[in-house]
Amino acid sequence: MINLQEVIETNKMIEQENLDVRTITMGINLLDCAGTDLKVTCEKIYKKITTLARDLVQTGEDIAKEFGIPIVNKRISVTPIALVGSACCRTPGDYVQIATTLDRAAKEVGVNFLGGYSAIVSKGMTKSDELLICSIPKALAATERICSSINVGSTKTGINMDAVRLMGDIIKQTAEETKEKDSLGCAKLVVLCNAPDDNPFMAGAFHGVSEADAIINVGVSGPGVVKYALEQMDEAAAKTSHLSPLTSHPSSGLTNFELLCETIKRTAFKITRVGQLVAQEASRRLGVPFGIIDLSLAPTPAIGDSVADILKCIGVEHPGAPGTTAALALLNDQVKKGGVMASSYVGGLSGAFIPVSEDQGMIDAVEAGALTIEKLEAMTCVCSVGLDMIAIPGDTPATTIAGIIADESAIGMVNQKTTAVRIIPVVGKTVGDTVQFGGLLGYAPIMPVNTFSSQRFVDRGGRIPAPIHSFKN
């Protein structure tokens, strides 16, 4: 039973603390659209998406209006297109035709993004996988709402270094194809290890082959709510430090880690309950099964909606300072613990995101000299995703980008977690410049990259074997 106090709390989180449902994402299986004729396949894809998702946007807007909960994005994820197009695509250009069909369908139903222009190549690449990967630069240049993801490794299979090396070239080509928009195509392309099948967030969303024909996944976000809760906690502790045993050092006026963790966990619980309500209602109205709630603290460029600010509340001067990785580990773990108790089906990524361009606090840390790519890589060992929305010089070699992908994939493989690289070599930009992406993608300072070569390493080819602890049978 929801009481009046909970209603008042939720209204306050929405009005003052930037709580929102970041996305309602409908996952759609397209395997039954596959065939040997490209034109017929495209027609089936368009018809299925526009039929199943025709009411998705309006339903999201109706729920937002009736419940007073902002729903920022309505999105679609589809079966990895390398599987759907395998029988009818003979060239990269054929896959671009499917991409433009997906884009037309996305525009028709009014969604912000459509994810699933993807291939799963963690152990090897089929001819179809290679064709799709090679089509990515042209596909992202020719479309507005399509997002692409390639899974190059997993804990069970190891890392496909042939795919890693190829993706270094593909990211560079995508940057060149979209250079008139500051290489924006790379912001819609992510390379993953251990990609989840039910992620509602872009650019890594796709509809896994083990999922139902259609599902509703919801991503909830509330960095501002967590920040506010921690500020209130410390203010209360400062006023009562001479009385309360909850401060580790009464003279400092700071709460100890036990209460800090409890505060984050309780707040995550409340945020997730909002997502559960929206997901169940959307599922009922659309007649599509409810999949999962993804409780991810996903920042936006808005002031007060920052994961970096939470880390500062926990106690580091800037993200990147000593203690940052420990603070982020604590935050990520408590978010998961609180969220799991609030919903029967928590999935996707569910933790803290650290995209540079989308988080004003992260941007400030980079500009202050506190945060480097190397420190961000360390932080990805303990958070939900990886190196995200990082702008680098446009002349960065493809082999260096491949080396960065290999490093991040190794972190995911060994630690049995999802990691990713969404990195943007902005053509014509160098360290000291800034690039504007706009909207939720924000802006970013160009960050320096280690200039020592990794070419001999990434050119070896083959696979890095799975770690010994992957053998669970």
Summary of the structure (lengths in Angstrom):
residues: 473
radius of gyration: 21.9
end to end distance: 43.3
largest distance: 76.2
contacts: 1815
relative contact order: 0.13
helix: 47%
strand: 18%
